[in-house]
Amino acid sequence: MSQYLPYYWIRHQAIPVELCKLVLAEREQLTSADAGLGINNEVTNNNMRRTNIAWAPANHWLEGVMSNNARYANRETGWNMDIDTCEQVQLARYDTGHFYDWHVDTFFLADAPTSRKITVVALLNDASEFEGGDFELQNCDSSGLRLSQGSIVAFPSYMSHRATAVTSGTRYSAALWIHGPAFR
């Protein structure tokens, strides 16, 4: 038995294909914009991130699916983080040439009452529809992170991760962040 906790938790087919297609159809009706960096996406840096994002409405059913999987992952892995609320689901579109370089999702120095503690990512379209666009965790064997349509992966938000450049096609994903009392 390993003395270390798992770096990530993954569930394949967590979201049925029909529901993934429904989310993608709903995304087309939402306002989208090029993504930025920072707490409010206020910083533009095309050398770090090139992605188009839209936000699912508050309390969208996908938020419930993703947050429930995160809570299960938190218990199953033994992370046992103190978590409570979550943000709205971010729906990302990665066209050819789009990527998100190495980054973490928590803001330790933000002087906020809560911190992002668990990041949840779901692949919404079939991996045969794009090349590249691999999800990777730094300092971790990412070979087990081959996502298929409907897969959900959860990991601590302080872990550095990226989506490599899409070399052809379009990759669609959803991200959700689970908060808890600020790290001390």
VOKOLRO-819520 format. One record per residue: residue number from 1; chain; y negated, z negated, x of N, C-alpha, C in turn. Coordinates in Angstrom, 3 decimals. Example, Ala and Ser with C-alpha at 12.3 -4.5 7.8 and 13.67 -1.06 7.14 Angstrom:
// VOKOLRO-819520
<1,A,<5.690,-7.800,13.190>,<4.500,-7.800,12.300>,<3.300,-7.800,13.200>>
<2,A,<2.250,-7.080,12.850>,<1.060,-7.140,13.670>,<-0.030,-7.870,12.900>>
// end
This chain:
// VOKOLRO-819520
<1,A,<1.187,0.000,0.848>,<0.000,0.000,0.000>,<-1.247,0.000,0.892>>
<2,A,<-2.187,0.837,0.536>,<-3.422,0.951,1.311>,<-4.296,-0.287,1.110>>
<3,A,<-4.984,-0.652,2.167>,<-5.898,-1.788,2.067>,<-7.280,-1.368,1.579>>
<4,A,<-7.469,-0.058,1.412>,<-8.761,0.461,0.986>,<-8.691,0.966,-0.452>>
<5,A,<-9.807,0.864,-1.144>,<-9.884,1.386,-2.504>,<-10.028,2.907,-2.452>>
<6,A,<-9.602,3.597,-3.486>,<-9.737,5.059,-3.503>,<-11.214,5.481,-3.460>>
<7,A,<-11.464,6.591,-2.769>,<-12.821,7.138,-2.699>,<-13.225,7.800,-4.010>>
<8,A,<-12.246,8.303,-4.747>,<-12.550,8.988,-6.005>,<-11.368,8.847,-6.953>>
<9,A,<-11.635,9.197,-8.196>,<-10.630,9.193,-9.261>,<-10.770,10.523,-9.975>>
<10,A,<-9.670,11.164,-10.281>,<-9.733,12.471,-10.940>,<-8.752,12.526,-12.103>>
<11,A,<-9.189,13.188,-13.169>,<-8.305,13.439,-14.317>,<-8.453,14.914,-14.674>>
<12,A,<-7.358,15.642,-14.542>,<-7.363,17.054,-14.912>,<-7.178,17.168,-16.423>>
<13,A,<-7.736,18.199,-17.019>,<-7.645,18.458,-18.457>,<-8.161,17.289,-19.290>>
<14,A,<-9.180,16.616,-18.768>,<-9.787,15.503,-19.506>,<-10.592,16.012,-20.703>>
<15,A,<-11.115,17.222,-20.570>,<-11.870,17.851,-21.655>,<-11.130,19.133,-22.021>>
<16,A,<-10.684,19.288,-23.262>,<-9.979,20.510,-23.651>,<-10.854,21.756,-23.445>>
<17,A,<-10.212,22.862,-23.107>,<-10.913,24.123,-22.837>,<-11.848,24.504,-23.992>>
<18,A,<-11.405,24.339,-25.231>,<-12.230,24.714,-26.387>,<-13.531,23.912,-26.407>>
<19,A,<-13.454,22.627,-26.013>,<-14.656,21.794,-25.996>,<-15.564,22.157,-24.818>>
<20,A,<-14.972,22.558,-23.699>,<-15.789,23.048,-22.579>,<-16.581,24.275,-23.018>>
<21,A,<-15.917,25.178,-23.716>,<-16.596,26.388,-24.206>,<-17.702,26.034,-25.201>>
<22,A,<-17.490,25.023,-26.022>,<-18.505,24.572,-26.966>,<-19.730,24.053,-26.215>>
<23,A,<-19.524,23.261,-25.168>,<-20.640,22.740,-24.369>,<-21.420,23.897,-23.744>>
<24,A,<-20.712,24.891,-23.226>,<-21.388,26.034,-22.608>,<-22.221,26.812,-23.633>>
<25,A,<-21.713,26.952,-24.843>,<-22.471,27.620,-25.900>,<-23.702,26.798,-26.274>>
<26,A,<-23.538,25.472,-26.354>,<-24.678,24.599,-26.661>,<-25.720,24.653,-25.543>>
<27,A,<-25.272,24.758,-24.301>,<-26.195,24.804,-23.163>,<-27.137,25.995,-23.265>>
<28,A,<-26.637,27.099,-23.785>,<-27.466,28.307,-23.921>,<-28.653,28.078,-24.853>>
<29,A,<-28.566,27.099,-25.736>,<-29.638,26.802,-26.688>,<-30.646,25.789,-26.141>>
<30,A,<-30.336,25.193,-24.993>,<-31.192,24.148,-24.427>,<-32.207,24.735,-23.447>>
<31,A,<-33.312,24.048,-23.286>,<-34.297,24.422,-22.280>,<-33.726,24.103,-20.914>>
<32,A,<-33.804,25.072,-20.001>,<-33.296,24.842,-18.655>,<-34.387,25.156,-17.643>>
<33,A,<-34.193,24.652,-16.431>,<-35.180,24.854,-15.368>,<-34.477,24.730,-14.024>>
<34,A,<-35.122,25.236,-12.994>,<-34.591,25.045,-11.652>,<-34.644,23.564,-11.324>>
<35,A,<-33.580,23.071,-10.708>,<-33.475,21.646,-10.413>,<-34.296,21.275,-9.193>>
<36,A,<-34.724,20.027,-9.179>,<-35.413,19.473,-8.028>,<-34.620,18.316,-7.471>>
<37,A,<-35.277,17.513,-6.649>,<-34.668,16.341,-6.037>,<-35.447,15.109,-6.451>>
<38,A,<-34.866,13.951,-6.247>,<-35.563,12.707,-6.541>,<-35.216,12.160,-7.904>>
<39,A,<-35.742,11.001,-8.187>,<-35.430,10.292,-9.422>,<-35.740,11.133,-10.651>>
<40,A,<-36.851,11.857,-10.623>,<-37.260,12.668,-11.775>,<-37.229,14.159,-11.485>>
<41,A,<-36.423,14.592,-10.511>,<-36.349,16.002,-10.131>,<-37.711,16.567,-9.754>>
<42,A,<-38.575,15.705,-9.189>,<-39.956,16.101,-8.941>,<-40.178,16.836,-7.626>>
<43,A,<-39.202,16.826,-6.722>,<-39.375,17.447,-5.408>,<-38.567,18.740,-5.356>>
<44,A,<-39.216,19.843,-5.001>,<-38.523,21.118,-4.852>,<-38.175,21.327,-3.389>>
<45,A,<-36.915,21.617,-3.116>,<-36.464,21.891,-1.759>,<-35.295,22.858,-1.851>>
<46,A,<-35.589,24.162,-1.782>,<-34.544,25.176,-1.924>,<-33.577,25.218,-0.745>>
<47,A,<-33.888,24.510,0.346>,<-32.945,24.416,1.457>,<-31.903,23.340,1.200>>
<48,A,<-32.173,22.470,0.224>,<-31.272,21.368,-0.107>,<-30.514,21.624,-1.420>>
<49,A,<-31.214,22.224,-2.390>,<-30.616,22.403,-3.717>,<-31.174,23.648,-4.394>>
<50,A,<-30.264,24.484,-4.860>,<-30.628,25.622,-5.701>,<-29.660,25.616,-6.870>>
<51,A,<-30.143,25.159,-8.002>,<-29.326,24.989,-9.199>,<-30.241,25.088,-10.416>>
<52,A,<-29.707,25.514,-11.533>,<-30.442,25.515,-12.783>,<-29.827,24.433,-13.661>>
<53,A,<-30.665,23.573,-14.259>,<-30.134,22.471,-15.067>,<-30.744,22.431,-16.463>>
<54,A,<-29.987,21.852,-17.366>,<-30.446,21.525,-18.717>,<-29.896,20.135,-19.017>>
<55,A,<-30.506,19.461,-19.956>,<-30.070,18.104,-20.321>,<-29.486,18.129,-21.726>>
<56,A,<-28.268,17.627,-21.864>,<-27.665,17.478,-23.189>,<-28.482,16.446,-23.968>>
<57,A,<-28.539,16.568,-25.275>,<-29.268,15.568,-26.056>,<-28.699,14.161,-25.828>>
<58,A,<-29.543,13.161,-25.968>,<-29.100,11.766,-25.837>,<-27.944,11.498,-26.789>>
<59,A,<-26.990,10.748,-26.325>,<-25.811,10.364,-27.102>,<-24.936,11.547,-27.520>>
<60,A,<-24.998,12.631,-26.761>,<-24.120,13.777,-26.991>,<-22.672,13.320,-26.832>>
<61,A,<-21.744,13.907,-27.555>,<-20.347,13.475,-27.493>,<-19.777,13.564,-26.069>>
<62,A,<-20.269,14.537,-25.256>,<-19.769,14.663,-23.890>,<-20.125,13.431,-23.054>>
<63,A,<-21.251,12.821,-23.363>,<-21.650,11.577,-22.695>,<-20.586,10.501,-22.916>>
<64,A,<-20.095,10.403,-24.125>,<-19.056,9.425,-24.438>,<-17.762,9.707,-23.695>>
<65,A,<-17.338,10.971,-23.667>,<-16.113,11.335,-22.953>,<-16.233,11.007,-21.472>>
<66,A,<-17.353,11.409,-20.864>,<-17.527,11.199,-19.426>,<-17.686,9.721,-19.079>>
<67,A,<-18.463,8.993,-19.879>,<-18.665,7.573,-19.568>,<-17.382,6.765,-19.792>>
<68,A,<-16.601,7.116,-20.795>,<-15.330,6.424,-21.003>,<-14.377,6.662,-19.842>>
<69,A,<-14.351,7.886,-19.315>,<-13.515,8.171,-18.150>,<-14.012,7.400,-16.934>>
<70,A,<-15.319,7.271,-16.784>,<-15.875,6.510,-15.659>,<-15.485,5.038,-15.755>>
<71,A,<-15.541,4.484,-16.945>,<-15.180,3.079,-17.129>,<-13.689,2.864,-16.820>>
<72,A,<-12.878,3.802,-17.246>,<-11.451,3.728,-16.932>,<-11.239,3.818,-15.421>>
<73,A,<-11.926,4.776,-14.776>,<-11.820,4.943,-13.319>,<-12.251,3.675,-12.598>>
<74,A,<-13.307,3.037,-13.064>,<-13.825,1.815,-12.448>,<-12.755,0.721,-12.418>>
<75,A,<-12.016,0.596,-13.518>,<-10.938,-0.402,-13.583>,<-9.707,0.052,-12.787>>
<76,A,<-9.292,1.304,-13.013>,<-8.061,1.827,-12.413>,<-8.102,1.823,-10.881>>
<77,A,<-9.250,2.129,-10.298>,<-9.370,2.198,-8.841>,<-9.585,0.841,-8.198>>
<78,A,<-10.008,-0.138,-8.999>,<-10.327,-1.450,-8.453>,<-11.756,-1.557,-7.935>>
<79,A,<-12.596,-0.531,-8.208>,<-14.006,-0.639,-7.791>,<-14.638,-1.852,-8.475>>
<80,A,<-14.350,-2.004,-9.768>,<-14.833,-3.135,-10.562>,<-16.336,-3.363,-10.421>>
<81,A,<-17.089,-2.268,-10.473>,<-18.549,-2.385,-10.398>,<-19.098,-2.927,-11.702>>
<82,A,<-20.193,-3.652,-11.598>,<-20.896,-4.174,-12.767>,<-21.708,-3.022,-13.350>>
<83,A,<-21.197,-2.425,-14.444>,<-21.844,-1.254,-15.039>,<-22.142,-1.514,-16.509>>
<84,A,<-23.153,-0.801,-17.017>,<-23.462,-0.959,-18.430>,<-23.944,0.333,-19.087>>
<85,A,<-25.033,0.919,-18.662>,<-25.602,2.071,-19.357>,<-25.374,3.364,-18.582>>
<86,A,<-25.710,4.484,-19.215>,<-25.615,5.769,-18.525>,<-26.819,6.634,-18.874>>
<87,A,<-27.012,7.653,-18.057>,<-28.076,8.625,-18.295>,<-27.549,9.721,-19.217>>
<88,A,<-28.442,10.611,-19.623>,<-28.020,11.785,-20.372>,<-27.215,12.697,-19.457>>
<89,A,<-26.374,13.517,-20.051>,<-25.556,14.459,-19.297>,<-26.432,15.601,-18.794>>
<90,A,<-26.304,15.880,-17.488>,<-26.999,17.020,-16.886>,<-26.014,18.186,-16.823>>
<91,A,<-26.422,19.316,-17.363>,<-25.585,20.513,-17.379>,<-26.131,21.487,-16.345>>
<92,A,<-25.343,21.764,-15.315>,<-25.802,22.588,-14.198>,<-25.152,23.969,-14.225>>
<93,A,<-25.957,24.960,-13.859>,<-25.472,26.334,-13.688>,<-25.734,26.733,-12.240>>
<94,A,<-24.669,27.083,-11.539>,<-24.753,27.543,-10.156>,<-24.457,29.042,-10.143>>
<95,A,<-25.496,29.857,-9.982>,<-25.303,31.297,-9.856>,<-24.981,31.634,-8.405>>
<96,A,<-24.681,32.890,-8.129>,<-24.390,33.309,-6.762>,<-25.529,32.881,-5.841>>
<97,A,<-25.176,32.214,-4.750>,<-26.157,31.710,-3.791>,<-26.638,30.304,-4.080>>
<98,A,<-26.311,29.761,-5.248>,<-26.733,28.397,-5.591>,<-25.784,27.376,-4.979>>
<99,A,<-26.314,26.184,-4.677>,<-25.565,25.126,-4.023>,<-26.331,23.820,-4.186>>
<100,A,<-25.720,22.723,-3.778>,<-26.395,21.432,-3.663>,<-25.814,20.785,-2.417>>
<101,A,<-26.620,20.673,-1.357>,<-26.151,20.192,-0.067>,<-25.839,18.700,-0.128>>
<102,A,<-25.361,18.134,0.979>,<-24.959,16.733,1.045>,<-26.070,15.815,0.536>>
<103,A,<-25.701,14.911,-0.341>,<-26.654,13.959,-0.921>,<-25.901,12.789,-1.548>>
<104,A,<-26.630,11.734,-1.839>,<-26.104,10.615,-2.614>,<-26.896,10.556,-3.917>>
<105,A,<-26.342,9.899,-4.915>,<-26.979,9.874,-6.235>,<-27.676,8.566,-6.569>>
<106,A,<-27.631,7.606,-5.683>,<-28.283,6.334,-5.968>,<-29.541,6.210,-5.119>>
<107,A,<-30.492,5.451,-5.598>,<-31.786,5.304,-4.937>,<-31.970,3.828,-4.590>>
<108,A,<-31.455,3.424,-3.440>,<-31.456,2.013,-3.061>,<-32.856,1.413,-2.971>>
<109,A,<-33.845,2.181,-2.590>,<-35.189,1.649,-2.366>,<-36.142,1.964,-3.519>>
<110,A,<-35.623,2.238,-4.671>,<-36.446,2.656,-5.804>,<-37.111,1.495,-6.534>>
<111,A,<-36.777,0.260,-6.210>,<-37.342,-0.913,-6.870>,<-37.180,-0.834,-8.391>>
<112,A,<-35.979,-0.444,-8.801>,<-35.667,-0.332,-10.220>,<-34.717,-1.471,-10.606>>
<113,A,<-34.720,-1.861,-11.877>,<-33.847,-2.969,-12.299>,<-32.360,-2.602,-12.303>>
<114,A,<-32.061,-1.288,-12.349>,<-30.668,-0.853,-12.325>,<-30.488,0.205,-11.235>>
<115,A,<-29.235,0.416,-10.862>,<-28.884,1.436,-9.877>,<-27.797,2.323,-10.452>>
<116,A,<-27.817,3.593,-10.022>,<-26.679,4.458,-10.319>,<-25.507,3.919,-9.506>>
<117,A,<-24.397,3.675,-10.179>,<-23.239,3.102,-9.495>,<-22.032,4.030,-9.477>>
<118,A,<-21.822,4.750,-10.553>,<-20.697,5.689,-10.605>,<-21.223,7.053,-11.042>>
<119,A,<-20.847,8.074,-10.290>,<-21.178,9.461,-10.634>,<-19.937,10.094,-11.233>>
<120,A,<-20.131,10.874,-12.287>,<-19.042,11.571,-12.955>,<-19.400,13.052,-13.012>>
<121,A,<-18.485,13.910,-12.571>,<-18.703,15.353,-12.580>,<-17.551,16.003,-13.326>>
<122,A,<-17.875,16.979,-14.184>,<-16.855,17.743,-14.909>,<-17.094,19.232,-14.668>>
<123,A,<-16.025,19.974,-14.454>,<-16.125,21.431,-14.354>,<-15.960,21.998,-15.752>>
<124,A,<-16.923,22.831,-16.169>,<-16.933,23.318,-17.550>,<-16.372,24.720,-17.728>>
<125,A,<-16.325,25.519,-16.663>,<-15.752,26.849,-16.819>,<-14.550,27.025,-15.911>>
<126,A,<-13.816,28.112,-16.136>,<-12.594,28.371,-15.385>,<-12.939,28.714,-13.939>>
<127,A,<-12.230,28.119,-13.006>,<-12.491,28.334,-11.582>,<-12.278,29.786,-11.169>>
<128,A,<-11.594,30.576,-11.977>,<-11.410,31.995,-11.654>,<-12.686,32.803,-11.912>>
<129,A,<-13.682,32.191,-12.548>,<-14.932,32.889,-12.877>,<-15.955,32.836,-11.752>>
<130,A,<-15.625,32.166,-10.647>,<-16.549,32.089,-9.518>,<-15.768,31.872,-8.231>>
<131,A,<-16.419,32.177,-7.116>,<-15.866,31.876,-5.795>,<-16.851,30.978,-5.087>>
<132,A,<-16.345,30.132,-4.179>,<-17.193,29.126,-3.547>,<-17.423,28.021,-4.560>>
<133,A,<-18.573,27.342,-4.450>,<-18.888,26.296,-5.420>,<-17.934,25.131,-5.395>>
<134,A,<-17.349,24.846,-4.229>,<-16.401,23.741,-4.122>,<-17.118,22.401,-4.148>>
<135,A,<-16.526,21.443,-4.845>,<-17.028,20.072,-4.848>,<-16.367,19.354,-3.687>>
<136,A,<-17.167,18.663,-2.833>,<-16.627,17.963,-1.676>,<-17.266,16.587,-1.532>>
<137,A,<-16.480,15.640,-1.062>,<-16.966,14.309,-0.699>,<-16.939,14.205,0.818>>
<138,A,<-18.017,13.689,1.405>,<-18.096,13.573,2.857>,<-17.202,12.436,3.362>>
<139,A,<-16.655,12.625,4.565>,<-15.801,11.620,5.209>,<-14.576,11.272,4.370>>
<140,A,<-14.074,12.264,3.675>,<-12.944,12.045,2.781>,<-12.164,13.347,2.707>>
<141,A,<-10.857,13.269,2.654>,<-10.045,14.470,2.475>,<-10.287,14.974,1.054>>
<142,A,<-11.025,16.071,0.948>,<-11.390,16.612,-0.367>,<-10.372,17.609,-0.901>>
<143,A,<-9.239,17.761,-0.218>,<-8.263,18.761,-0.658>,<-7.732,18.467,-2.062>>
<144,A,<-7.733,17.208,-2.466>,<-7.270,16.856,-3.807>,<-8.328,17.039,-4.878>>
<145,A,<-9.493,17.539,-4.479>,<-10.611,17.681,-5.418>,<-10.755,19.093,-5.974>>
<146,A,<-9.693,19.836,-5.994>,<-9.746,21.166,-6.596>,<-9.850,20.983,-8.111>>
<147,A,<-11.019,21.243,-8.639>,<-11.252,21.033,-10.061>,<-10.855,22.270,-10.846>>
<148,A,<-10.316,22.053,-12.015>,<-10.029,23.129,-12.953>,<-10.874,22.872,-14.200>>
<149,A,<-10.943,23.847,-15.072>,<-11.763,23.695,-16.273>,<-11.338,22.447,-17.037>>
<150,A,<-12.314,21.573,-17.306>,<-12.046,20.346,-18.040>,<-11.721,19.152,-17.159>>
<151,A,<-11.628,19.354,-15.838>,<-11.375,18.233,-14.928>,<-12.597,17.335,-14.846>>
<152,A,<-12.344,16.047,-14.703>,<-13.409,15.063,-14.488>,<-13.077,14.299,-13.214>>
<153,A,<-14.083,14.176,-12.332>,<-13.940,13.362,-11.129>,<-15.029,12.291,-11.166>>
<154,A,<-14.666,11.069,-10.793>,<-15.615,9.954,-10.734>,<-15.547,9.361,-9.329>>
<155,A,<-16.700,8.898,-8.840>,<-16.760,8.309,-7.509>,<-18.003,7.433,-7.417>>
<156,A,<-18.034,6.485,-6.467>,<-19.227,5.652,-6.311>,<-20.448,6.516,-5.961>>
<157,A,<-21.559,6.255,-6.612>,<-22.760,7.082,-6.456>,<-23.358,7.039,-5.063>>
<158,A,<-22.965,6.061,-4.249>,<-23.490,5.992,-2.883>,<-22.708,6.882,-1.916>>
<159,A,<-21.668,7.546,-2.385>,<-20.893,8.445,-1.520>,<-21.587,9.796,-1.413>>
<160,A,<-21.707,10.298,-0.195>,<-22.322,11.599,0.039>,<-21.372,12.702,-0.432>>
<161,A,<-21.926,13.659,-1.173>,<-21.132,14.743,-1.740>,<-21.973,16.003,-1.835>>
<162,A,<-21.310,17.129,-2.122>,<-22.025,18.394,-2.264>,<-21.236,19.372,-3.105>>
<163,A,<-21.948,20.422,-3.527>,<-21.330,21.605,-4.130>,<-21.683,22.747,-3.190>>
<164,A,<-20.659,23.364,-2.585>,<-20.911,24.444,-1.650>,<-21.474,25.657,-2.390>>
<165,A,<-22.032,26.580,-1.630>,<-22.658,27.760,-2.225>,<-21.644,28.592,-3.006>>
<166,A,<-22.057,29.037,-4.170>,<-21.265,29.974,-4.953>,<-21.446,31.343,-4.298>>
<167,A,<-20.349,32.002,-3.965>,<-20.440,33.305,-3.295>,<-20.325,34.465,-4.271>>
<168,A,<-19.769,34.224,-5.453>,<-19.785,35.230,-6.521>,<-19.497,34.530,-7.846>>
<169,A,<-20.044,35.099,-8.909>,<-19.847,34.529,-10.234>,<-20.801,33.386,-10.516>>
<170,A,<-20.453,32.588,-11.524>,<-21.272,31.448,-11.941>,<-20.374,30.247,-12.197>>
<171,A,<-20.801,29.103,-11.679>,<-20.079,27.835,-11.856>,<-20.900,26.946,-12.779>>
<172,A,<-20.266,26.359,-13.790>,<-20.922,25.440,-14.709>,<-20.291,24.056,-14.577>>
<173,A,<-21.134,23.046,-14.474>,<-20.624,21.683,-14.383>,<-21.513,20.740,-15.183>>
<174,A,<-20.983,19.573,-15.425>,<-21.743,18.503,-16.079>,<-21.706,17.286,-15.163>>
<175,A,<-22.811,16.555,-15.116>,<-22.874,15.332,-14.311>,<-23.440,14.208,-15.165>>
<176,A,<-22.960,13.016,-14.890>,<-23.403,11.824,-15.606>,<-23.419,10.673,-14.607>>
<177,A,<-24.404,9.799,-14.750>,<-24.515,8.655,-13.850>,<-24.450,7.373,-14.663>>
<178,A,<-23.570,6.484,-14.236>,<-23.386,5.181,-14.883>,<-24.181,4.153,-14.082>>
<179,A,<-25.007,3.392,-14.779>,<-25.878,2.388,-14.144>,<-25.308,0.984,-14.301>>
<180,A,<-25.829,0.111,-13.470>,<-25.548,-1.309,-13.562>,<-26.674,-2.049,-12.871>>
<181,A,<-26.646,-3.380,-12.901>,<-27.682,-4.146,-12.225>,<-27.851,-3.653,-10.780>>
<182,A,<-29.094,-3.653,-10.301>,<-29.407,-3.126,-8.976>,<-28.523,-3.755,-7.904>>
<183,A,<-28.133,-2.924,-6.926>,<-27.374,-3.436,-5.788>,<-28.205,-4.488,-5.085>>
<184,A,<-27.570,-5.574,-4.614>,<-28.270,-6.627,-3.886>,<-27.642,-6.833,-2.539>>
// end
